[in-house]
Amino acid sequence: MDAQRKITVAGVISEGIGLGIKNAISMLGATILWLLTIWIPYLNVGTTIAMTTIPIELSKGRVISPLFIFDGKYRKFMGEYFTLIGLMYLAIIPALFFMIVPGIIISIGWSLAIYILLDKGVAPGEAMIQSNKATYGYKWTIFGVSLLLGVAFYILLWIIFAIADGGFAMFLLFLVSIVYTVAALGCSAVTAALINALRVVGKKMEDVHIVLNGPGAAGTAIIKMLMTAGAKDIIAVDQFGTLYKGCNSAEAHK
């Protein structure tokens, strides 16, 4: 297949928003449960860490359950989680004083560290090293995604307060915040999954052979996402067998 050998800002945003929308209700439910229980000592640490792992759960391609935040396994990462946060800010905050740019670069380089720590169970320092390696060559893409989402969010805020006021404005702000969160978490999931997965096993996207079983709406989106990332050899299979150009599939998109 003819495919770009890079992850693009447009591709990440498109697929990320789709992935986030698929789990919008679940993420809203998880957020409400988190807010309702944030005052409970010890439990709030586990639920907060669980909320951090939402992009990891989304990257697995399944619909998450809002109750996953109460899983006790997240509390075992309490020490490593706070150690990692502390180490990151100890470096990022001083770097911001050097004309801001170094701090931004470092924060992007370590943007996957929390996901790697919680998903792979490595030490905080190793998670930061792996994140920096995983984001090498993709920092502009990650920055572009964050910038576009941020600009869109603040434009919507300006429009809301220009056309509405009082309770209605706050209601619209609440809806926009939900949409922004859905998009941001979806994009984080796509970015983390695409950048990190093959590098963990030491392979390149263009060198692997991929077989996808069930090219429905989600499967087709996954194929597009993989092609954006540089995949060249993808075989799709449905209930009638392997798909190919000119095959008599009942669904046009196949």
Salt bridges, closest charged atoms under 4 A:
GLU57 OE2 - LYS60 NZ 3.81
GLU57 OE1 - ARG62 NH2 3.73
ASP119 OD2 - LYS120 NZ 3.68
ASP233 OD2 - HIS209 ND1 2.38
ASP238 OD2 - LYS254 NZ 3.46
GLU251 OE1 - HIS253 ND1 3.85
GLU251 OE2 - LYS254 NZ 3.28
